Amino acid sequence: MSAFAQETLVGDFSDLKSPLSEEEALVQADLCLQCGGVYATAPCTVACPADVDVPTFIAQIAAGDPGAAALTLFEQNILAASCARVCPVEVLCQASCVMNSQDEAAIEIGRLQRFAADWAYANGVAPRKKAAANGHKVAVIGAGPAGLACAGELAARGYTVTVYDERAEVGGLIRYAIAPFRQHTEPLPAEAVALAGLGVEIKLEAKIDSKKALAEIEKEVEAIFLGIGYGEDVLVKTPGDDLEGVWESLPFIEALKDGNPPQVGRRAAVIGGGNTAMDVAREALRLGAEEVTVLYRRTQAEMPAFYHEYEEALEEGVVFKWLTLPVAFKGENGRLTAVECQPMKLGEPDDSGRRRPEPIEGADFDLPVDTIVKAIGQRPREEFLSLIDGLELEWGRIKINPETGQTTNPKYFAAGDAINGGATAVQAVGGAKVAVAGIEAFVQGEKR
């Protein structure tokens, strides 16, 4: 990494995309061509999993009315402020912007959304109006994006909603497992206050770990929404796991976001090729590592991370070693000093459709490192899900009717990472909205 990059990155966990000033927002909004209309929905709206009316909210900003723009956003996505920070707009709305076809930069939809949503919270604009109670009660388990979106939508329609979460703060993986240079804690507290204003009761540090506890909730409500996400990091045992300097990705990120930044030393490595691996690698640079290497057993073509995330990591100085499998961690006096790596080659495709990595015997090498982070993925919450009678899983994911979000236990509905294996916050919001419609039909006795 260049001296300039090292100097500018270390300790800098500020937003990757700074908020727009009012003047900048007006200029950016004025660039929008306002495509779409009665006969054809704008491509940016089509690309949004939450169905946000992008041209309308941008036009309202251009007209000098950010409050109206915020209400347009909140009507479809009550978590618009958080999503504006963490959405991969590069592959969603902005990727579909017609400006791209004219060799112009896409409209900065994400930053405009943040401008309007943040303006609303700063100026006391309530995201939604509280509806009269309709007499129906629903429980939501999980206070991540799926759970919060479901709770807000239901409350806005008059349902009495209680949210349960085992953590001390709301937000799920947005709060605890997304890099702080994307979102730290704000605006989650403001979003929680907004939900409370709609009548949502949020019970934190409320772990549900027995059939008895679940049965107590079941008898109080007519439907239960599962927004539980995925659990801890995938358990992959490696010799040397107990050495100081070996981390799992979720505890690593959580420590940083809780104000206890890990000491990474001069050389760090990350195992994995997903978006979390990209986040961790870039965090390590900001924590002071001079050399950060991503080890991935396949090639860049098979890597599940978004391409723009890979490019940004590359630009910041992260090094990638493809076709490399860590097989052991080595150390001295209980401290990590190196990772033993086995070179790989690609064979025939496996069940995922990607070519299966195969070891090249006799070519192992040691990579000196002070810290290594395993970012291989997360485990489904099968222990908790086993408490629910009649609930079917597929590959550890909750099986649902995609039209309604209803599970194989009719009283339960689900969305988010628990059904898709790990996607985006805005996809969790979109799935929650489907489940809300399904819950309404179920508790009101309609057939879908």
Secondary structure, DSSP 8 states (H G I E B T S, - for coil): --HHHHHHHTT--S-SS----HHHHHHHHHT------SSS--HHHHT-TT---HHHHHHHHHTT-HHHHHHHHHHH-TTHHHHHHH--GGGTTGGG-GGGGGTS----HHHHHHHHHHHHHHTT--SS------S-EEEEE--SHHHHHHHHHHHHTT-EEEEE-SSSSS-THHHHTS-TTT-SSTTHHHHHHHHHHTT-EEE-S----SHHHHHHHHTT-SEEEE-----SB-----TTTTSBTEEEHHHHHHHHHTT------SEEEEE--SHHHHHHHHHHHHTT-SEEEEE-SS-GGG--S-HHHHHHHHHHT-EEE-SEEEEEEEEETTEEEEEEEEEEEEEEE-TTSSEEEEE-TT--EEEE-SEEEE---B---HHHHTTSTT--EETTEE-B-TTT-BBSSTTEEE-THHHHSS--HHHHHHHHHHHHHHHHHHHTT---
